[in-house]
């Protein structure tokens, strides 16, 4: 069977945070799922043609989440507590890419995220656009979870629920 690459507009973002409102799961854009291997240059004596590049550690970019601004958001309260009271409670986040039947295709489990920046879009009387809030998060790392692991976990949850 021929399969197409997944589309990037159908996804879910879930914070392991309490309390949350139904609007806390809605985002219009997620960016920054990026990892980079930092390298160290080592010069070998007598070798002038090249320099060895040795891996040092993995580095992860900031995660940026964008959505229409909601009043009374649990995520906004979490950010506000960090910026105003300097209380940083690391939170794990699951970003799940979904197919056309709302079934997970792949997921990224972001570990120990804390707010780094919060901003809202400009107010412009000449445009009829919604106010977009942008949340930038710093985190330690993320794990890529394949579809097999997601379906097994969903099956275990569904099997343990009895009506």
Z-matrix of the N, CA and C atoms (Angstrom, degrees):
N
C 1 1.449
C 2 1.520 1 109.51
N 3 1.312 2 115.76 1 134.28
C 4 1.458 3 121.68 2 179.36
C 5 1.524 4 109.09 3 -85.43
N 6 1.313 5 117.51 4 130.77
C 7 1.465 6 119.15 5 178.32
C 8 1.526 7 109.57 6 -123.98
N 9 1.311 8 114.01 7 143.13
C 10 1.446 9 120.91 8 179.67
C 11 1.522 10 110.14 9 -88.53
N 12 1.312 11 118.41 10 158.36
C 13 1.469 12 120.18 11 173.55
C 14 1.527 13 109.52 12 -62.08
N 15 1.325 14 117.68 13 147.15
C 16 1.467 15 119.46 14 -179.03
C 17 1.525 16 111.80 15 -66.63
N 18 1.325 17 114.79 16 154.66
C 19 1.459 18 120.90 17 177.31
C 20 1.521 19 108.87 18 -85.93
N 21 1.325 20 116.80 19 152.87
C 22 1.455 21 121.02 20 -175.86
C 23 1.513 22 114.98 21 -99.54
N 24 1.347 23 117.63 22 9.68
C 25 1.459 24 118.23 23 -176.81
C 26 1.524 25 113.72 24 -103.84
N 27 1.321 26 118.34 25 -1.54
C 28 1.472 27 121.22 26 -178.91
C 29 1.530 28 108.68 27 -118.82
N 30 1.327 29 115.84 28 100.97
C 31 1.463 30 120.65 29 -175.04
C 32 1.520 31 109.97 30 -151.21
N 33 1.323 32 115.18 31 167.12
C 34 1.471 33 121.69 32 177.64
C 35 1.520 34 108.24 33 -133.09
N 36 1.330 35 116.08 34 145.11
C 37 1.463 36 122.79 35 177.27
C 38 1.523 37 107.23 36 -123.55
N 39 1.329 38 116.74 37 122.22
C 40 1.456 39 121.39 38 -178.21
C 41 1.520 40 109.78 39 -123.88
N 42 1.325 41 115.87 40 122.07
C 43 1.455 42 122.56 41 176.00
C 44 1.526 43 108.83 42 -92.60
N 45 1.322 44 117.62 43 138.37
C 46 1.462 45 121.26 44 171.50
C 47 1.527 46 106.64 45 -85.48
N 48 1.315 47 114.78 46 73.79
C 49 1.458 48 122.32 47 -171.38
C 50 1.513 49 108.93 48 -141.90
N 51 1.317 50 116.26 49 140.75
C 52 1.459 51 121.13 50 177.36
C 53 1.510 52 108.76 51 -131.26
N 54 1.300 53 122.02 52 134.72
C 55 1.470 54 128.27 53 0.01
C 56 1.515 55 111.26 54 -85.01
N 57 1.326 56 115.38 55 158.75
C 58 1.460 57 122.36 56 175.04
C 59 1.521 58 108.92 57 -132.73
N 60 1.315 59 115.09 58 154.32
C 61 1.460 60 121.07 59 173.37
C 62 1.524 61 107.84 60 -106.78
N 63 1.329 62 118.65 61 163.34
C 64 1.473 63 119.71 62 177.36
C 65 1.531 64 112.84 63 -57.07
N 66 1.320 65 117.98 64 -28.16
C 67 1.463 66 120.91 65 179.62
C 68 1.520 67 112.58 66 -72.42
N 69 1.336 68 118.08 67 -16.26
C 70 1.457 69 120.74 68 -178.59
C 71 1.527 70 113.10 69 -71.42
N 72 1.322 71 118.46 70 -7.84
C 73 1.459 72 121.94 71 178.70
C 74 1.529 73 111.79 72 -97.76
N 75 1.320 74 116.65 73 -3.43
C 76 1.470 75 121.24 74 -172.92
C 77 1.529 76 110.91 75 -102.17
N 78 1.313 77 114.79 76 119.63
C 79 1.465 78 121.34 77 176.51
C 80 1.515 79 108.44 78 -136.14
N 81 1.317 80 116.08 79 148.49
C 82 1.460 81 119.91 80 178.58
C 83 1.523 82 112.03 81 -97.18
N 84 1.337 83 116.41 82 -19.25
C 85 1.470 84 119.14 83 -178.85
C 86 1.521 85 110.62 84 -153.94
N 87 1.328 86 115.17 85 138.89
C 88 1.457 87 122.83 86 173.13
C 89 1.522 88 106.80 87 -128.84
N 90 1.326 89 116.96 88 127.55
C 91 1.462 90 120.30 89 176.77
C 92 1.525 91 109.38 90 -140.92
N 93 1.308 92 116.30 91 160.55
C 94 1.455 93 121.30 92 177.18
C 95 1.517 94 114.75 93 103.53
N 96 1.330 95 117.75 94 6.93
C 97 1.462 96 118.94 95 173.81
C 98 1.528 97 106.85 96 -77.52
N 99 1.302 98 114.14 97 86.57
C 100 1.456 99 120.57 98 -172.40
C 101 1.517 100 109.73 99 -145.32
N 102 1.317 101 116.24 100 135.00
C 103 1.457 102 120.24 101 174.19
C 104 1.520 103 109.66 102 -126.01
N 105 1.312 104 114.16 103 145.75
C 106 1.453 105 121.55 104 -176.21
C 107 1.526 106 108.30 105 -136.88
N 108 1.304 107 116.89 106 138.16
C 109 1.456 108 120.65 107 176.80
C 110 1.525 109 108.82 108 -93.06
N 111 1.323 110 116.21 109 116.91
C 112 1.461 111 119.96 110 175.30
C 113 1.524 112 108.23 111 -73.47
N 114 1.315 113 115.13 112 137.77
C 115 1.461 114 120.67 113 -175.96
C 116 1.525 115 110.05 114 -119.09
N 117 1.314 116 115.04 115 151.08
C 118 1.461 117 122.08 116 176.19
C 119 1.530 118 107.96 117 -114.81
N 120 1.318 119 116.22 118 130.73
C 121 1.465 120 120.78 119 179.08
C 122 1.522 121 109.77 120 -85.53
N 123 1.332 122 116.36 121 130.79
C 124 1.460 123 122.32 122 178.91
C 125 1.521 124 107.86 123 -126.79
N 126 1.320 125 115.94 124 125.12
C 127 1.457 126 121.43 125 179.40
C 128 1.521 127 108.22 126 -92.74
N 129 1.326 128 115.92 127 129.13
C 130 1.449 129 121.45 128 178.34
C 131 1.526 130 108.68 129 -92.26
N 132 1.316 131 115.91 130 130.32
C 133 1.459 132 120.23 131 -179.21
C 134 1.520 133 111.72 132 -60.06
N 135 1.321 134 117.32 133 130.21
C 136 1.458 135 122.86 134 178.43
C 137 1.518 136 113.75 135 84.43
N 138 1.327 137 117.53 136 -5.54
C 139 1.461 138 120.76 137 -179.78
C 140 1.531 139 108.54 138 -108.77
N 141 1.322 140 116.73 139 108.38
C 142 1.462 141 120.82 140 -177.28
C 143 1.527 142 113.46 141 -103.25
N 144 1.317 143 118.12 142 -5.16
C 145 1.458 144 120.44 143 -176.87
C 146 1.522 145 113.79 144 -79.83
N 147 1.323 146 118.43 145 -27.53
C 148 1.462 147 120.74 146 -177.45
C 149 1.522 148 110.33 147 -154.91
N 150 1.314 149 114.06 148 168.13
C 151 1.459 150 123.09 149 175.47
C 152 1.519 151 107.69 150 -120.42
N 153 1.323 152 117.82 151 135.22
C 154 1.458 153 121.33 152 177.37
C 155 1.528 154 109.80 153 -70.55
N 156 1.310 155 117.08 154 138.41
C 157 1.464 156 123.29 155 174.25
C 158 1.529 157 106.78 156 -112.80
N 159 1.332 158 116.32 157 114.34
C 160 1.458 159 121.04 158 -178.29
C 161 1.527 160 110.49 159 -110.39
N 162 1.340 161 116.91 160 137.40
C 163 1.471 162 119.27 161 179.95
C 164 1.523 163 111.50 162 -67.80
N 165 1.338 164 116.14 163 139.56
C 166 1.463 165 121.66 164 -179.35
C 167 1.535 166 110.27 165 -110.87
N 168 1.353 167 116.36 166 -58.83
C 169 1.461 168 120.33 167 179.09
C 170 1.519 169 109.39 168 -162.27
N 171 1.325 170 114.01 169 159.63
C 172 1.457 171 120.09 170 176.47
C 173 1.521 172 109.00 171 -82.96
N 174 1.332 173 115.82 172 143.38
C 175 1.454 174 121.78 173 178.36
C 176 1.525 175 107.63 174 -127.46
N 177 1.330 176 116.13 175 140.19
C 178 1.458 177 121.78 176 -176.89
C 179 1.519 178 109.86 177 -116.52
N 180 1.329 179 116.00 178 137.95
C 181 1.461 180 121.82 179 179.24
C 182 1.523 181 110.52 180 -74.23
N 183 1.326 182 116.06 181 165.69
C 184 1.460 183 120.71 182 174.34
C 185 1.530 184 109.38 183 -69.93
N 186 1.320 185 115.24 184 145.93
C 187 1.455 186 122.14 185 177.25
C 188 1.525 187 108.19 186 -93.63
N 189 1.317 188 117.53 187 129.15
C 190 1.459 189 121.80 188 -179.54
C 191 1.530 190 108.52 189 -118.60
N 192 1.333 191 115.82 190 123.78
C 193 1.455 192 122.68 191 179.35
C 194 1.529 193 108.47 192 -115.47
N 195 1.323 194 117.12 193 133.10
C 196 1.465 195 121.18 194 179.53
C 197 1.519 196 109.26 195 -126.97
N 198 1.350 197 114.02 196 142.57
C 199 1.461 198 120.65 197 178.34
C 200 1.520 199 109.50 198 -162.75
N 201 1.320 200 115.13 199 167.05
C 202 1.452 201 119.85 200 171.30
C 203 1.523 202 108.66 201 -64.76
N 204 1.318 203 116.78 202 139.77
C 205 1.464 204 120.63 203 -176.12
C 206 1.530 205 110.64 204 -68.38
N 207 1.338 206 116.25 205 133.10
C 208 1.456 207 123.08 206 176.83
C 209 1.518 208 108.84 207 -117.06
N 210 1.325 209 116.39 208 139.63
C 211 1.457 210 121.79 209 176.95
C 212 1.528 211 108.40 210 -86.04
N 213 1.333 212 117.35 211 134.64
C 214 1.461 213 121.12 212 177.50
C 215 1.515 214 114.59 213 80.92
N 216 1.295 215 118.45 214 24.83
C 217 1.457 216 123.16 215 -179.07
C 218 1.529 217 110.92 216 -75.52
N 219 1.340 218 116.18 217 136.97
C 220 1.464 219 120.99 218 175.20
C 221 1.519 220 111.77 219 -63.93
N 222 1.326 221 117.04 220 -34.79
C 223 1.467 222 121.10 221 178.33
C 224 1.521 223 109.98 222 -67.81
N 225 1.333 224 116.40 223 -40.02
C 226 1.459 225 119.77 224 177.73
C 227 1.528 226 111.10 225 -64.88
N 228 1.327 227 117.90 226 -38.12
C 229 1.469 228 121.02 227 176.93
C 230 1.528 229 110.84 228 -64.62
N 231 1.332 230 116.44 229 -37.47
C 232 1.460 231 121.85 230 177.72
C 233 1.533 232 110.03 231 -64.28
N 234 1.331 233 116.92 232 -44.83
C 235 1.473 234 121.13 233 177.04
C 236 1.519 235 111.04 234 -63.82
N 237 1.323 236 116.40 235 -45.15
C 238 1.462 237 121.71 236 -178.68
C 239 1.531 238 110.88 237 -60.70
N 240 1.324 239 117.57 238 -40.59
C 241 1.462 240 121.69 239 177.90
C 242 1.528 241 111.03 240 -62.50
N 243 1.311 242 117.17 241 -36.69
C 244 1.473 243 120.86 242 178.80
C 245 1.525 244 110.83 243 -69.79
N 246 1.332 245 117.23 244 -47.12
C 247 1.464 246 120.32 245 -175.37
C 248 1.524 247 113.18 246 -75.46
N 249 1.319 248 117.39 247 -39.62
C 250 1.466 249 119.64 248 -175.85
C 251 1.523 250 113.42 249 -86.91
N 252 1.332 251 117.03 250 -36.94
C 253 1.473 252 120.66 251 -175.97
C 254 1.518 253 113.72 252 -107.39
N 255 1.325 254 116.85 253 -2.61
C 256 1.459 255 123.98 254 -178.15
C 257 1.538 256 111.47 255 55.77
N 258 1.345 257 114.85 256 39.30
C 259 1.463 258 122.13 257 176.40
C 260 1.525 259 106.90 258 -109.66
N 261 1.317 260 115.86 259 108.18
C 262 1.460 261 121.68 260 -177.31
C 263 1.522 262 109.12 261 -105.02
N 264 1.325 263 115.78 262 110.95
C 265 1.463 264 122.71 263 176.13
C 266 1.522 265 107.73 264 -106.31
N 267 1.336 266 118.18 265 103.68
C 268 1.472 267 119.49 266 179.61
C 269 1.528 268 111.16 267 -60.34
N 270 1.327 269 114.96 268 139.27
C 271 1.460 270 122.13 269 -177.38
C 272 1.525 271 108.60 270 -129.40
N 273 1.329 272 116.59 271 141.13
C 274 1.454 273 121.70 272 173.45
C 275 1.526 274 109.14 273 -89.71
N 276 1.323 275 115.68 274 147.05
C 277 1.468 276 121.39 275 -176.31
C 278 1.528 277 108.75 276 -132.42
N 279 1.333 278 115.96 277 136.47
C 280 1.459 279 121.75 278 174.81
C 281 1.521 280 108.40 279 -109.63
N 282 1.329 281 115.83 280 120.56
C 283 1.463 282 121.92 281 176.05
C 284 1.525 283 106.11 282 -108.95
N 285 1.319 284 116.19 283 118.93
C 286 1.462 285 120.98 284 -173.17
C 287 1.522 286 110.02 285 -119.21
N 288 1.320 287 116.31 286 125.25
C 289 1.459 288 122.44 287 174.56
C 290 1.526 289 107.21 288 -87.81
N 291 1.345 290 116.60 289 129.04
C 292 1.466 291 121.78 290 -174.94
C 293 1.523 292 111.01 291 -113.23
N 294 1.343 293 115.43 292 153.49
C 295 1.459 294 118.73 293 175.45
C 296 1.524 295 109.86 294 -92.63
N 297 1.327 296 117.73 295 -171.20
C 298 1.467 297 121.14 296 -175.62
C 299 1.524 298 113.64 297 -68.66
N 300 1.341 299 117.88 298 -14.18
C 301 1.462 300 121.55 299 176.28
C 302 1.533 301 111.72 300 -103.54
N 303 1.328 302 116.47 301 16.77
C 304 1.465 303 124.04 302 178.63
C 305 1.530 304 112.93 303 65.49
N 306 1.318 305 116.91 304 24.36
C 307 1.463 306 122.15 305 178.22
C 308 1.524 307 108.23 306 -96.50
N 309 1.343 308 117.61 307 134.36
C 310 1.468 309 119.77 308 179.99
C 311 1.526 310 112.47 309 -60.24
N 312 1.322 311 115.12 310 135.12
C 313 1.459 312 122.31 311 175.97
C 314 1.522 313 109.43 312 -100.39
N 315 1.315 314 115.78 313 -43.37
C 316 1.461 315 122.59 314 177.97
C 317 1.522 316 107.73 315 -159.78
N 318 1.336 317 115.32 316 157.30
C 319 1.466 318 119.21 317 -179.87
C 320 1.519 319 109.53 318 -140.31
N 321 1.310 320 114.43 319 157.65
C 322 1.455 321 122.86 320 176.80
C 323 1.525 322 107.07 321 -126.28
N 324 1.318 323 116.37 322 122.04
C 325 1.460 324 122.24 323 -179.03
C 326 1.525 325 107.76 324 -101.88
N 327 1.326 326 115.92 325 106.45
C 328 1.462 327 123.19 326 -175.82
C 329 1.528 328 107.96 327 -90.14
N 330 1.330 329 116.69 328 127.44
C 331 1.461 330 122.22 329 -172.09
C 332 1.531 331 111.60 330 -105.81
N 333 1.322 332 114.93 331 131.10
C 334 1.472 333 124.67 332 173.47
C 335 1.527 334 113.48 333 56.41
N 336 1.317 335 115.65 334 56.56
C 337 1.461 336 120.89 335 177.59
C 338 1.528 337 110.25 336 -82.53
N 339 1.322 338 115.45 337 140.43
C 340 1.464 339 122.16 338 174.38
C 341 1.523 340 108.04 339 -133.03
N 342 1.338 341 116.64 340 149.65
C 343 1.470 342 118.84 341 -179.24
C 344 1.525 343 111.79 342 -69.31
N 345 1.319 344 114.55 343 137.06
C 346 1.463 345 121.62 344 179.25
C 347 1.526 346 111.44 345 -116.49
N 348 1.343 347 115.58 346 -31.70
C 349 1.460 348 120.48 347 -178.62
C 350 1.522 349 108.91 348 -156.28
N 351 1.327 350 115.48 349 142.91
C 352 1.459 351 121.46 350 173.87
C 353 1.512 352 107.14 351 -134.34
N 354 1.305 353 117.47 352 133.14
C 355 1.463 354 120.29 353 179.04
C 356 1.515 355 109.66 354 -148.99
N 357 1.333 356 115.22 355 161.13
C 358 1.461 357 121.02 356 174.14
C 359 1.515 358 108.30 357 -123.64
N 360 1.314 359 114.72 358 157.02
C 361 1.459 360 120.17 359 -178.75
C 362 1.521 361 110.18 360 -68.95
N 363 1.305 362 114.85 361 165.83
C 364 1.470 363 121.22 362 -179.47
C 365 1.523 364 110.20 363 -69.35
N 366 1.322 365 115.42 364 148.35
C 367 1.451 366 121.65 365 172.62
C 368 1.526 367 107.26 366 -90.70
N 369 1.331 368 116.95 367 127.15
C 370 1.456 369 121.03 368 -176.46
C 371 1.521 370 108.83 369 -138.41
N 372 1.329 371 116.90 370 114.58
C 373 1.463 372 122.35 371 -177.60
C 374 1.520 373 112.67 372 -67.96
N 375 1.336 374 117.78 373 -15.16
C 376 1.456 375 120.48 374 -178.69
C 377 1.523 376 113.18 375 -91.18
N 378 1.324 377 117.34 376 -4.88
C 379 1.467 378 121.32 377 -179.45
C 380 1.525 379 108.87 378 -122.46
N 381 1.306 380 116.06 379 143.57
C 382 1.465 381 120.14 380 176.58
C 383 1.529 382 108.74 381 -103.80
N 384 1.324 383 115.67 382 71.25
C 385 1.461 384 120.48 383 -178.66
C 386 1.522 385 109.38 384 -120.96
N 387 1.322 386 115.40 385 157.04
C 388 1.458 387 120.32 386 179.31
C 389 1.528 388 109.88 387 -78.26
N 390 1.310 389 115.51 388 160.53
C 391 1.458 390 120.93 389 176.63
C 392 1.526 391 107.53 390 -80.16
N 393 1.322 392 117.54 391 124.20
C 394 1.460 393 122.98 392 -179.21
C 395 1.511 394 108.87 393 -105.80
N 396 1.348 395 115.13 394 126.94
C 397 1.460 396 119.16 395 175.50
C 398 1.519 397 108.16 396 -99.94
N 399 1.309 398 115.87 397 142.15
C 400 1.458 399 123.23 398 -178.60
C 401 1.524 400 108.15 399 -122.62
N 402 1.329 401 115.82 400 127.56
C 403 1.461 402 121.75 401 -179.60
C 404 1.521 403 107.75 402 -118.96
N 405 1.324 404 116.23 403 120.46
C 406 1.460 405 121.91 404 176.83
C 407 1.515 406 108.14 405 -102.75
N 408 1.335 407 116.06 406 128.42
C 409 1.459 408 121.92 407 -176.98
C 410 1.519 409 110.58 408 -120.80
N 411 1.308 410 114.95 409 140.79
C 412 1.455 411 121.62 410 171.33
C 413 1.520 412 106.46 411 -100.31
N 414 1.312 413 117.94 412 142.65
C 415 1.463 414 120.75 413 -178.97
C 416 1.524 415 109.78 414 -146.53
N 417 1.342 416 115.66 415 167.25
C 418 1.459 417 119.79 416 -177.78
C 419 1.520 418 112.28 417 -79.30
N 420 1.337 419 116.29 418 -51.50
C 421 1.463 420 120.67 419 -179.12
C 422 1.530 421 108.19 420 -165.99
N 423 1.331 422 116.60 421 174.19
C 424 1.461 423 120.19 422 171.63
C 425 1.510 424 109.26 423 -135.59
N 426 1.333 425 114.99 424 152.50
C 427 1.456 426 122.69 425 174.58
C 428 1.513 427 108.45 426 -108.53
N 429 1.320 428 116.51 427 138.43
C 430 1.459 429 121.36 428 175.56
C 431 1.522 430 106.85 429 -91.99
N 432 1.331 431 115.38 430 124.95
C 433 1.457 432 120.91 431 -177.82
C 434 1.521 433 107.60 432 -111.06
N 435 1.326 434 116.33 433 121.72
C 436 1.459 435 121.03 434 -178.34
C 437 1.513 436 112.58 435 -77.48
N 438 1.315 437 116.18 436 168.76
C 439 1.455 438 122.52 437 -176.98
C 440 1.524 439 111.63 438 -63.04
N 441 1.330 440 119.01 439 -33.74
C 442 1.462 441 121.39 440 -179.84
C 443 1.524 442 111.02 441 -62.26
N 444 1.328 443 117.32 442 -43.68
C 445 1.459 444 121.57 443 178.74
C 446 1.519 445 111.07 444 -65.66
N 447 1.338 446 117.43 445 -39.61
C 448 1.465 447 121.26 446 -179.72
C 449 1.518 448 111.52 447 -66.00
N 450 1.340 449 117.17 448 -43.32
C 451 1.461 450 120.17 449 -178.96
C 452 1.525 451 111.01 450 -68.50
N 453 1.337 452 118.11 451 -36.59
C 454 1.458 453 121.38 452 176.40
C 455 1.519 454 110.54 453 -63.38
N 456 1.342 455 116.72 454 -45.16
C 457 1.461 456 120.61 455 179.38
C 458 1.524 457 110.64 456 -64.41
N 459 1.336 458 118.12 457 -41.39
C 460 1.461 459 121.30 458 178.94
C 461 1.526 460 110.61 459 -65.44
N 462 1.328 461 117.14 460 -38.51
C 463 1.463 462 120.72 461 177.64
C 464 1.511 463 112.03 462 -65.71
N 465 1.330 464 116.91 463 -39.40
C 466 1.465 465 120.80 464 177.93
C 467 1.519 466 110.97 465 -64.70
N 468 1.328 467 116.60 466 -40.90
C 469 1.461 468 120.30 467 178.90
C 470 1.523 469 110.35 468 -66.63
N 471 1.349 470 116.93 469 -45.40
C 472 1.461 471 120.30 470 -179.10
C 473 1.529 472 110.90 471 -65.51
N 474 1.331 473 117.64 472 -35.55
C 475 1.462 474 121.26 473 179.04
C 476 1.507 475 113.23 474 -69.89
N 477 1.325 476 117.38 475 -26.00
C 478 1.464 477 120.23 476 -178.76
C 479 1.509 478 112.73 477 -88.17
N 480 1.331 479 117.68 478 -9.79
C 481 1.464 480 121.78 479 178.84
C 482 1.532 481 108.60 480 -91.67
N 483 1.313 482 116.05 481 121.40
C 484 1.459 483 120.00 482 177.03
C 485 1.523 484 109.64 483 -117.75
N 486 1.309 485 114.38 484 140.61
C 487 1.471 486 119.44 485 -177.42
C 488 1.507 487 110.28 486 -106.83
